[in-house]
Amino acid sequence: MNTPFDLIIRNARCATAADTFTADIGIQDGIITALGNHLKESLEEIDAKGAWVTPGGIDGHCHFAEPSKNGIEMADNFLSGPRSAACGGTTTVIPFAVQQRGQTLRDAVNNYHRIVGNNSCIDYAFHMILTDVNEKVLKEELPTLTKEGYTSFKIYMTYEDMKLSDRDIINTLAAARDNGALVMVHAENSDCIAWLTERLLEAGHTAPKYHAESRPMLVEREATHRAITFAELVDVPMLIVHVSGREAMEQIRWAQNKGLKIYAETCPQYLFLSTDDLGGEDDYEATKCICSPPPRDPENQRYIWEGLQADTFSIFSSDHAPFSYADPKGKSAHGDKPAFNKVANGIPGVETRLPLLFSYGVMTGKISIEQFVSITSTNVAKMYGLYPRKGSIAIGSDADLVIWDCKKSQTITNSKLHHAVDYTPYEGIEVDAWPAITLSRGKVVWQNGEFLGTPGNGRFLRCEKPEPARPKVHSTPFKRVQPS
């Protein structure tokens, strides 16, 4: 007997970026085909029992299995990384195909497809990272690859082996404008960082705490201002990624108030970590929390929350960069007491991103459930050309869904996580929400503490032209969020 649905999720308290409603969700062939009350005839049913049901998370900024020339290796590949994402409620990941200096962009993309293989349990797309922007890349390869569904790319203003000159950035922005691609920018002033690093090392300051001193907020502020200036000159949208603090936020708000299409992303480490986590003079285990930009002082966390509340930030990503602490190919590549500038930059967070924000944002009233859906799913799908297939609970959208358990507290411990990294920087933080069930295109990949996904079930997604909403204009200056 034929039935109209493969699966019905009953009594779902649905949340989208626009509203909330209660409905049964009918799913056929991995697609949402009906929303209503008392849907009938399904092969399977899941009773959500009035729990929140949100679109599956989309992590638009995560790193898996990126090739490296210096012998440092990421702990997560396309088996463990997407698995960890699914267990935390993320159903789509968008990592990076990195172009090495001297490599064609096409070879970088093809190589990353080989790395992925038939491993991912959830759907995925690629950003590109451009490090060698010669004429062939900008006039031949980028236009072709954009048409093939690689519609976003990242550029760096720091790191010697990745940074672009100002002129190259301007040329790259012009190419993005001409081809309808979105540019993501890592904004830190490389020369300021190098100058500060040299002087700190000359003074014998090598501990992890000095990583933050080598990258103060002003180097992010200056680079953000410069990147915005280039975007205004070329007249092209731009996303400033992993914004860490108030000073860069002020530059972004200025641009948004001027009507420029400047978008911003922030990450959990700027809400839940601070300079305190970078330790003291002899605390080399604090290398676990080295990332760039670094966590700022505790006071700054309140401004990041305000930026989320006021929609200064369009998206909230993990920037998952999985380097194990005790691995000689990870953060300990230069010994157990490495100088701060020798430590692999980045921290894991693809699995904890959504539970942390739901627990400390939605459940405390700092942000609404609609804002949560916007910055973790819907806006990400629009930003990278995946909407409305992804990022919504709507007829015709993929049945990527999360049913939330908000009735019991649990403590984050690395032993309970599903990445391949030997630590989590969020160890010991208590959360009040975690996905009870995660569905990827209608298939359960996580349920009640058990990973049920299948390697190879994930599909590669070709992205359309990005269509982000115009950034919000801010009529009021910063108003510090009061501590909870």
C-alpha positions as CSV (number, residue, x, y, z in Angstrom):
1,M,0.0,0.0,0.0
2,N,1.4,3.4,-1.0
3,T,1.4,6.1,1.7
4,P,1.8,9.8,1.2
5,F,4.7,10.0,3.6
6,D,7.8,8.1,4.6
7,L,7.9,9.9,7.9
8,I,5.7,12.2,10.0
9,I,7.1,14.2,12.8
10,R,4.0,14.9,15.0
11,N,3.3,17.7,17.5
12,A,6.3,19.7,16.4
13,R,6.7,23.2,17.9
14,C,8.3,24.5,14.7
15,A,10.6,27.6,14.7
16,T,11.8,29.4,11.6
17,A,13.6,32.6,11.1
18,A,10.2,34.4,10.7
19,D,7.8,32.7,13.2
20,T,6.8,29.8,15.3
21,F,3.9,27.4,14.8
22,T,2.7,23.9,15.8
23,A,2.3,21.3,13.1
24,D,2.9,17.8,11.9
25,I,5.7,17.6,9.4
26,G,5.2,15.2,6.5
27,I,8.4,13.9,4.8
28,Q,8.6,12.0,1.5
29,D,11.9,11.1,-0.3
30,G,13.9,13.4,2.1
31,I,11.8,16.4,1.3
32,I,9.2,18.2,3.5
33,T,6.0,17.8,1.5
34,A,3.3,18.8,4.0
35,L,2.8,20.9,7.1
36,G,-0.5,20.6,8.9
37,N,-2.5,19.0,11.7
38,H,-3.4,15.4,11.9
39,L,-1.5,14.2,8.8
40,K,-2.2,10.6,8.0
41,E,-0.7,7.5,6.5
42,S,3.1,7.3,7.1
43,L,5.5,4.5,7.2
44,E,7.1,5.9,10.3
45,E,6.3,8.5,13.0
46,I,8.3,10.5,15.5
47,D,6.3,12.2,18.2
48,A,8.1,15.5,19.1
49,K,5.7,15.9,22.0
50,G,5.7,19.7,21.7
51,A,9.5,20.1,21.7
52,W,11.2,22.8,19.6
53,V,11.9,21.6,16.1
54,T,14.3,23.8,14.1
55,P,15.9,23.6,10.7
56,G,19.1,21.7,10.8
57,G,22.1,23.8,11.5
58,I,24.4,24.9,8.7
59,D,28.0,25.5,9.8
60,G,29.3,27.9,7.1
61,H,32.8,28.1,8.5
62,C,34.6,24.9,9.5
63,H,37.9,23.2,8.6
64,F,38.3,19.5,7.9
65,A,41.3,17.6,6.6
66,E,43.0,20.7,5.0
67,P,46.3,19.8,3.4
68,S,49.4,21.5,5.0
69,K,53.0,21.9,3.9
70,N,54.5,22.2,7.4
71,G,53.6,18.7,8.7
72,I,50.8,19.9,11.0
73,E,47.6,17.8,10.4
74,M,44.0,18.4,11.4
75,A,42.5,15.7,13.6
76,D,39.1,15.6,11.8
77,N,38.5,14.2,8.4
78,F,35.2,13.8,6.5
79,L,34.3,10.8,8.6
80,S,34.7,12.3,12.1
81,G,34.0,16.0,11.3
82,P,30.5,15.6,9.8
83,R,29.7,12.9,12.3
84,S,30.5,15.4,15.1
85,A,28.4,18.1,13.4
86,A,25.4,15.8,13.1
87,C,25.5,14.9,16.8
88,G,25.3,18.6,17.7
89,G,22.4,19.3,15.3
90,T,24.3,20.5,12.2
91,T,23.1,18.9,9.0
92,T,25.1,20.9,6.4
93,V,28.8,21.8,6.6
94,I,30.8,24.2,4.3
95,P,34.5,23.7,4.8
96,F,37.4,25.0,2.6
97,A,39.2,23.9,-0.5
98,V,42.6,25.6,0.0
99,Q,44.7,26.8,-2.9
100,Q,48.4,26.5,-2.1
101,R,50.8,29.0,-3.6
102,G,51.6,28.0,-7.1
103,Q,48.6,25.7,-7.4
104,T,45.7,26.3,-9.7
105,L,42.3,26.9,-8.2
106,R,40.9,24.0,-10.2
107,D,43.4,21.6,-8.8
108,A,42.7,22.8,-5.2
109,V,39.0,22.0,-5.7
110,N,39.6,18.7,-7.4
111,N,42.0,17.7,-4.6
112,Y,39.5,18.5,-1.9
113,H,36.9,16.4,-3.6
114,R,39.3,13.5,-3.5
115,I,39.9,14.1,0.2
116,V,36.2,14.0,1.0
117,G,35.6,10.9,-1.0
118,N,32.5,9.0,-0.1
119,N,32.8,9.7,3.6
120,S,30.4,12.4,4.8
121,C,27.3,11.4,6.6
122,I,25.6,14.8,6.0
123,D,25.4,17.2,3.1
124,Y,28.3,19.6,2.3
125,A,29.5,22.4,0.0
126,F,32.9,24.0,-0.4
127,H,34.2,27.5,0.0
128,M,37.5,28.2,-1.8
129,I,40.5,29.8,-0.2
130,L,42.5,32.0,-2.6
131,T,46.2,32.5,-1.9
132,D,47.6,33.0,-5.4
133,V,45.4,35.4,-7.4
134,N,47.1,35.6,-10.7
135,E,45.4,36.6,-13.9
136,K,44.4,33.0,-14.9
137,V,42.8,32.5,-11.5
138,L,40.8,35.7,-11.6
139,K,39.8,35.8,-15.2
140,E,39.4,32.1,-16.1
141,E,39.2,29.8,-13.1
142,L,37.1,31.8,-10.7
143,P,34.4,32.6,-13.3
144,T,34.1,29.0,-14.3
145,L,34.1,27.6,-10.8
146,T,31.5,30.1,-9.7
147,K,29.2,28.9,-12.4
148,E,29.8,25.3,-11.3
149,G,28.5,26.1,-7.8
150,Y,31.5,27.3,-5.8
151,T,30.1,30.8,-5.1
152,S,32.1,31.9,-2.1
153,F,35.7,32.2,-1.2
154,K,37.9,33.3,1.6
155,I,40.9,35.6,1.6
156,Y,43.4,36.4,4.3
157,M,45.0,39.6,5.4
158,T,47.5,37.8,7.7
159,Y,49.6,34.5,7.8
160,E,52.7,34.7,5.6
161,D,51.8,31.8,3.4
162,M,48.2,32.9,2.8
163,K,47.9,36.7,2.9
164,L,47.2,38.8,-0.1
165,S,48.5,42.3,-0.8
166,D,46.1,45.2,-0.8
167,R,46.2,45.4,-4.6
168,D,45.5,41.7,-4.9
169,I,42.6,42.0,-2.5
170,I,41.1,44.8,-4.6
171,N,41.6,42.8,-7.8
172,T,40.0,39.8,-6.1
173,L,37.0,41.8,-4.9
174,A,36.5,43.1,-8.5
175,A,36.5,39.5,-9.8
176,A,33.9,38.6,-7.1
177,R,31.7,41.4,-8.1
178,D,31.9,40.5,-11.8
179,N,31.0,36.9,-11.1
180,G,28.4,37.2,-8.3
181,A,30.6,35.5,-5.7
182,L,30.8,36.3,-2.0
183,V,34.1,37.2,-0.4
184,M,34.9,36.1,3.2
185,V,37.8,38.1,4.8
186,H,40.0,37.2,7.7
187,A,40.8,40.7,8.9
188,E,44.0,41.2,10.9
189,N,46.9,43.5,10.2
190,S,49.8,41.1,9.4
191,D,52.6,43.6,9.8
192,C,51.4,44.8,13.2
193,I,51.2,41.2,14.4
194,A,54.7,40.5,13.1
195,W,56.2,43.6,14.8
196,L,54.5,42.8,18.1
197,T,55.5,39.1,17.9
198,E,59.2,39.9,17.4
199,R,59.3,42.2,20.4
200,L,57.4,39.7,22.7
201,L,59.8,36.9,21.7
202,E,62.9,39.1,22.1
203,A,61.7,39.8,25.7
204,G,61.3,36.1,26.4
205,H,57.5,36.1,26.4
206,T,56.6,32.8,24.8
207,A,53.6,31.5,26.8
208,P,50.1,31.2,25.2
209,K,48.9,34.4,27.0
210,Y,51.1,36.4,24.7
211,H,49.2,35.2,21.7
212,A,46.5,37.7,22.6
213,E,49.0,40.5,23.2
214,S,50.5,39.9,19.7
215,R,47.0,40.3,18.2
216,P,45.2,43.1,20.1
217,M,41.8,44.4,19.0
218,L,43.4,47.3,17.2
219,V,45.0,45.0,14.5
220,E,41.5,43.5,13.8
221,R,40.0,47.0,13.9
222,E,42.4,48.4,11.4
223,A,42.2,45.4,9.0
224,T,38.4,45.5,9.2
225,H,38.3,49.2,8.3
226,R,40.7,48.6,5.4
227,A,38.7,45.6,4.1
228,I,35.5,47.7,4.3
229,T,37.2,50.5,2.4
230,F,38.2,48.2,-0.4
231,A,34.6,46.8,-0.5
232,E,33.2,50.3,-0.8
233,L,35.7,51.2,-3.5
234,V,34.8,48.2,-5.6
235,D,31.1,48.2,-4.6
236,V,30.9,44.5,-3.6
237,P,29.3,42.7,-0.7
238,M,31.7,41.3,1.9
239,L,31.6,39.0,5.0
240,I,34.0,39.7,7.8
241,V,34.5,36.4,9.5
242,H,35.1,35.4,13.1
243,V,34.7,38.9,14.5
244,S,36.1,38.9,18.0
245,G,35.4,42.2,19.6
246,R,33.9,45.6,20.0
247,E,36.4,47.6,18.0
248,A,35.9,45.6,14.8
249,M,32.1,45.6,15.4
250,E,32.2,49.4,15.5
251,Q,33.7,49.5,12.0
252,I,31.1,47.1,10.7
253,R,28.2,49.0,12.2
254,W,29.5,52.2,10.7
255,A,29.5,50.5,7.3
256,Q,26.1,49.0,7.8
257,N,24.7,52.3,8.8
258,K,26.1,53.8,5.7
259,G,24.2,51.3,3.6
260,L,27.2,49.2,2.6
261,K,26.6,45.4,2.2
262,I,29.0,44.5,4.9
263,Y,28.1,41.3,6.8
264,A,29.7,39.9,10.0
265,E,30.1,36.5,11.5
266,T,31.1,35.6,15.1
267,C,31.8,32.3,16.8
268,P,31.3,30.5,20.2
269,Q,34.9,31.3,21.3
270,Y,34.1,35.0,21.6
271,L,31.1,34.3,23.8
272,F,32.4,31.5,26.0
273,L,36.2,32.0,26.1
274,S,38.3,35.0,27.2
275,T,41.9,36.0,27.8
276,D,41.6,34.2,31.1
277,D,41.6,30.9,29.2
278,L,45.0,31.7,27.7
279,G,46.5,31.1,31.1
280,G,49.5,32.6,32.9
281,E,53.2,32.7,32.4
282,D,53.8,28.9,32.7
283,D,50.4,27.5,31.5
284,Y,51.3,25.9,28.3
285,E,48.2,23.7,28.3
286,A,46.4,27.0,27.4
287,T,47.6,26.4,23.8
288,K,44.3,24.6,23.6
289,C,42.6,28.0,23.4
290,I,44.9,29.6,20.9
291,C,42.9,30.8,17.9
292,S,43.0,33.9,15.7
293,P,41.6,36.4,16.4
294,P,42.1,35.4,20.0
295,P,39.5,35.5,22.7
296,R,39.2,38.9,24.3
297,D,38.7,40.1,27.9
298,P,35.6,38.9,29.7
299,E,33.9,42.3,29.4
300,N,34.0,42.0,25.6
301,Q,31.8,38.9,25.6
302,R,28.9,41.2,26.5
303,Y,29.4,43.3,23.4
304,I,29.4,40.1,21.2
305,W,26.0,39.2,22.8
306,E,24.8,42.6,22.0
307,G,25.9,42.2,18.4
308,L,23.9,39.0,18.2
309,Q,20.8,40.7,19.7
310,A,21.0,43.7,17.4
311,D,21.6,41.7,14.2
312,T,25.1,43.1,13.7
313,F,26.1,39.5,13.1
314,S,24.3,37.7,10.3
315,I,25.7,34.3,11.0
316,F,27.1,32.3,13.9
317,S,29.7,29.7,12.9
318,S,32.1,27.4,14.7
319,D,35.3,28.1,12.9
320,H,36.0,24.5,13.8
321,A,39.8,24.0,13.4
322,P,40.6,20.6,14.9
323,F,44.2,20.3,16.1
324,S,44.8,17.9,18.9
325,Y,46.6,19.1,21.9
326,A,49.0,16.2,22.6
327,D,49.5,15.3,18.9
328,P,53.1,15.9,17.6
329,K,51.3,16.8,14.3
330,G,48.9,19.1,16.1
331,K,49.4,21.8,18.8
332,S,52.4,20.0,20.2
333,A,54.3,20.0,16.8
334,H,57.0,22.2,18.4
335,G,57.2,20.4,21.8
336,D,55.2,20.6,25.0
337,K,56.2,24.3,25.6
338,P,56.0,25.9,22.2
339,A,56.3,29.6,21.7
340,F,52.8,31.1,21.1
341,N,53.6,31.9,17.5
342,K,54.5,28.2,16.7
343,V,51.1,26.8,17.9
344,A,48.6,25.6,15.3
345,N,45.8,28.3,15.3
346,G,42.3,27.0,15.9
347,I,40.0,25.2,18.3
348,P,37.3,22.6,17.8
349,G,33.6,23.5,18.1
350,V,31.4,22.0,15.4
351,E,29.4,19.8,17.8
352,T,29.0,22.3,20.6
353,R,28.1,25.4,18.6
354,L,24.3,24.9,18.6
355,P,23.9,23.6,22.2
356,L,25.9,26.5,23.6
357,L,24.0,29.1,21.7
358,F,20.6,27.6,22.4
359,S,21.3,27.1,26.1
360,Y,22.9,30.6,26.8
361,G,21.0,32.5,24.1
362,V,17.5,31.2,23.6
363,M,16.9,29.7,27.1
364,T,18.2,32.7,28.9
365,G,16.2,35.1,26.8
366,K,19.2,36.9,25.3
367,I,18.1,36.0,21.8
368,S,14.8,34.8,20.4
369,I,14.3,31.3,18.9
370,E,13.8,33.0,15.5
371,Q,17.1,34.8,15.8
372,F,18.7,31.5,16.7
373,V,17.3,29.9,13.5
374,S,18.4,32.9,11.5
375,I,22.0,33.0,12.5
376,T,22.7,29.3,12.6
377,S,20.7,28.2,9.6
378,T,18.5,30.4,7.5
379,N,20.9,33.4,7.0
380,V,23.7,30.9,6.3
381,A,21.7,29.2,3.6
382,K,21.0,32.6,2.0
383,M,24.5,33.9,2.4
384,Y,26.0,30.9,0.5
385,G,23.3,30.2,-2.1
386,L,21.6,27.2,-0.5
387,Y,18.2,28.7,0.4
388,P,15.4,27.6,0.3
389,R,16.6,24.0,-0.1
390,K,18.3,24.4,3.2
391,G,17.7,26.6,6.2
392,S,13.9,26.4,6.5
393,I,10.9,24.3,7.6
394,A,8.9,24.7,4.5
395,I,7.2,22.6,1.8
396,G,9.9,21.7,-0.8
397,S,12.8,22.2,1.6
398,D,15.1,19.3,2.5
399,A,14.0,17.5,5.7
400,D,17.0,18.6,7.7
401,L,15.5,19.0,11.2
402,V,16.5,19.1,14.8
403,I,14.2,18.0,17.7
404,W,15.5,19.7,20.8
405,D,15.7,18.2,24.3
406,C,15.5,21.2,26.8
407,K,14.4,19.2,29.8
408,K,17.7,18.1,31.2
409,S,21.1,19.7,31.9
410,Q,24.4,18.1,31.0
411,T,28.0,19.1,31.2
412,I,30.2,19.3,28.1
413,T,33.0,16.8,28.4
414,N,35.3,15.7,25.5
415,S,34.6,12.1,26.3
416,K,31.0,12.6,25.2
417,L,31.8,14.4,21.9
418,H,32.3,12.7,18.5
419,H,35.1,14.6,16.9
420,A,38.6,13.2,16.7
421,V,40.2,16.0,18.7
422,D,41.7,15.1,22.2
423,Y,40.1,18.1,24.0
424,T,37.3,20.6,23.9
425,P,37.9,24.2,25.0
426,Y,34.3,24.1,26.5
427,E,35.1,21.4,28.9
428,G,32.9,21.7,32.1
429,I,30.4,24.1,30.7
430,E,26.8,23.1,31.6
431,V,24.2,23.3,28.8
432,D,20.4,23.0,29.2
433,A,19.7,22.0,25.6
434,W,21.0,19.3,23.2
435,P,19.5,17.7,20.1
436,A,17.4,14.7,21.0
437,I,17.1,13.8,17.3
438,T,18.9,15.1,14.2
439,L,17.5,14.3,10.7
440,S,19.4,14.7,7.5
441,R,17.1,14.6,4.5
442,G,14.6,12.7,6.5
443,K,17.0,10.1,7.8
444,V,17.8,10.0,11.6
445,V,21.5,10.5,12.1
446,W,21.5,11.2,15.8
447,Q,19.0,10.0,18.4
448,N,19.1,9.9,22.2
449,G,22.9,9.9,22.5
450,E,23.6,7.5,19.6
451,F,25.1,8.4,16.2
452,L,23.1,6.6,13.5
453,G,24.5,8.2,10.4
454,T,25.9,6.4,7.4
455,P,29.2,7.5,5.7
456,G,28.5,8.5,2.1
457,N,24.9,9.5,2.8
458,G,25.9,13.2,2.5
459,R,25.7,14.9,-0.9
460,F,27.8,17.6,-2.4
461,L,25.8,20.8,-2.8
462,R,26.3,23.2,-5.7
463,C,25.6,26.6,-4.5
464,E,23.6,29.3,-6.3
465,K,24.4,33.0,-6.3
466,P,24.5,34.2,-2.7
467,E,21.4,36.3,-1.8
468,P,21.9,37.6,1.7
469,A,19.5,40.1,3.1
470,R,20.6,43.7,3.4
471,P,22.4,44.3,6.7
472,K,20.4,46.0,9.4
473,V,20.8,49.7,10.0
474,H,21.6,50.5,13.7
475,S,19.9,53.6,15.1
476,T,21.5,53.4,18.5
477,P,25.1,53.2,19.7
478,F,26.4,50.3,21.7
479,K,24.4,49.6,24.9
480,R,26.3,47.1,27.0
481,V,24.4,43.9,27.7
482,Q,23.9,43.4,31.4
483,P,25.3,40.3,33.0
484,S,22.8,37.5,33.6
